[in-house]
Amino acid sequence: LSVVVFCGLVWGLLGSKQGRSSAASDVYKGRPLRSLGFSLIELLVVMSIVAILAMIALPSKQGEIIAIQVNEGAKLVEQFKGHIAAFYYTTNGDFPEDNASAQLPDPNKIIGHYITSVIVEEGAMQLTFGNKSNTNIHGLVLSIRPLFVPNSPRSPISWVCGLDDIPEGMRAAGTNKTNIPRENLPIACK
């Protein structure tokens, strides 16, 4: 782009003198001086085109910011996975129906920078986003569900986040209520 501007300036300086002896002779003969270089309008047009191209070229960081916030929200409930797993093993394969049976605080008492509540439903943790989270995910839900091997209550449980695939041979407890768009989920939840 700077090459184009430089060439335009040179053309403006040199091209304006074609067929004339000098700029001073133009004034002497009563003719107005031909402008040298670019006019203000031309410069403004070039600057606006450059600004538009820069906006198109720079990627939006909003999606990345939302994914980071979702990831941090998911980390908030890491400590509660042990409660749900303990319930599963002590009841020979059942999952807690709600926060109280999982021995967790009330849903509106589990809050964080980006989370307004965490509801346990049949072992699945439903995280509702709000507070300081991006306004595009306010009120949206991320599900974190335990994975288990059917008919094998002593097998280890694992966890699935959001829209991630369930491994073959396992089932997820609870309902996946994730309604955050896939492009805003962290890689582990896609």
Disulfide bonds with the S-S distance in Angstrom:
Cys161-Cys189 1.81
